Amino acid sequence: KMKIGREVAISPDVDLDPFYPELINIEEGAIIGWKTNILCHEFTQNHIRLGRVNIGKKVLIGAFSSIRCGVNIGDNAVIAMNSLVNTDIPPYEMWGGIPAHFIKKIKKQEYSKK
């Protein structure tokens, strides 16, 4: 079964892989933008590709983005709106585009303890 952490926000019309939801892991505090697609499988006429998708803590994924199977998105990363993520994204980085490419580093912030 799919793993979703605490305080995760999933916008309307987000498509989470219907065939392999157990391969999706969304860590606490992540935000998934409107009409994002998260897929853990790909089919062609002769091949099937399966892969786990891990979305780290406090990740922001912009609206209309697609996350391809086998991708890891590091903690506190930001994915710009309308991006195709087909490679791993390191923590504290902003990526965007089709396909997604590095945009900039994000400064680590100290979060107050509750």
C-alpha positions as CSV (number, residue, x, y, z in Angstrom):
1,K,0.0,0.0,0.0
2,M,1.0,3.6,-0.6
3,K,2.9,5.4,2.2
4,I,1.9,9.0,2.8
5,G,3.4,10.9,5.7
6,R,1.8,13.4,8.1
7,E,0.8,16.9,6.9
8,V,1.0,16.0,3.2
9,A,-1.1,18.2,0.9
10,I,-2.3,16.6,-2.3
11,S,-4.2,19.0,-4.6
12,P,-7.3,18.0,-6.7
13,D,-6.9,15.9,-9.8
14,V,-3.5,14.5,-8.9
15,D,-3.0,11.1,-10.5
16,L,-1.2,8.6,-8.3
17,D,-0.2,5.4,-10.1
18,P,-3.4,3.2,-10.2
19,F,-1.6,-0.1,-10.9
20,Y,1.3,0.1,-8.5
21,P,0.4,2.6,-5.7
22,E,2.5,0.5,-3.2
23,L,5.6,1.8,-5.0
24,I,4.9,5.4,-4.0
25,N,6.3,6.9,-0.8
26,I,5.5,10.6,0.1
27,E,7.3,11.9,3.2
28,E,5.8,14.3,5.8
29,G,5.1,17.9,4.8
30,A,5.2,17.4,1.0
31,I,3.0,19.4,-1.2
32,I,1.8,17.9,-4.6
33,G,0.4,20.5,-7.0
34,W,-2.8,20.4,-9.1
35,K,-3.0,17.8,-11.9
36,T,0.4,16.3,-11.1
37,N,1.0,12.7,-12.3
38,I,3.1,10.3,-10.3
39,L,3.7,7.0,-12.2
40,C,5.6,3.9,-11.1
41,H,5.2,2.0,-14.4
42,E,5.7,2.6,-18.1
43,F,4.6,0.3,-20.9
44,T,5.7,0.0,-24.5
45,Q,4.8,-2.8,-27.0
46,N,7.7,-4.9,-25.8
47,H,8.7,-3.7,-22.4
48,I,7.4,-2.8,-18.9
49,R,9.4,-0.6,-16.6
50,L,8.6,-0.5,-12.9
51,G,10.2,1.8,-10.3
52,R,9.7,3.2,-6.8
53,V,9.0,6.9,-6.5
54,N,10.2,8.5,-3.3
55,I,9.2,12.1,-2.5
56,G,11.2,13.5,0.5
57,K,10.2,15.6,3.4
58,K,8.8,19.1,2.7
59,V,9.1,18.7,-1.1
60,L,7.1,21.1,-3.2
61,I,5.9,19.8,-6.6
62,G,4.4,22.4,-8.9
63,A,1.1,22.0,-10.7
64,F,0.9,20.0,-13.9
65,S,4.2,18.2,-13.3
66,S,4.9,14.5,-14.1
67,I,7.1,12.3,-12.0
68,R,8.5,9.3,-13.8
69,C,9.0,5.8,-12.3
70,G,12.2,5.1,-10.4
71,V,12.7,8.8,-9.3
72,N,13.9,10.0,-5.8
73,I,13.2,13.6,-4.9
74,G,15.3,14.7,-1.9
75,D,14.1,16.6,1.2
76,N,13.2,20.2,0.7
77,A,13.5,20.1,-3.1
78,V,11.3,22.2,-5.3
79,I,9.9,21.1,-8.7
80,A,8.8,24.0,-10.9
81,M,5.3,24.0,-12.4
82,N,4.8,21.9,-15.5
83,S,8.0,19.9,-15.2
84,L,8.9,16.3,-16.3
85,V,11.0,14.7,-13.6
86,N,12.9,11.8,-15.1
87,T,16.0,11.8,-12.9
88,D,16.8,11.9,-9.2
89,I,16.6,15.4,-7.6
90,P,19.0,16.1,-4.7
91,P,17.9,17.7,-1.5
92,Y,17.6,21.5,-1.3
93,E,17.6,22.1,-5.0
94,M,15.1,23.6,-7.4
95,W,14.5,21.9,-10.8
96,G,12.1,22.6,-13.6
97,G,11.4,22.2,-17.3
98,I,10.8,19.3,-19.8
99,P,12.8,17.4,-19.0
100,A,13.6,18.9,-15.6
101,H,17.0,20.5,-15.2
102,F,18.8,22.2,-12.3
103,I,17.8,25.8,-11.6
104,K,19.4,26.7,-8.3
105,K,20.4,25.6,-4.8
106,I,17.9,26.3,-2.0
107,K,19.4,27.6,1.3
108,K,19.0,25.3,4.2
109,Q,16.8,27.0,6.8
110,E,16.6,26.2,10.4
111,Y,13.1,25.2,11.4
112,S,11.9,25.9,14.9
113,K,10.9,22.9,17.0
114,K,7.3,22.7,18.0
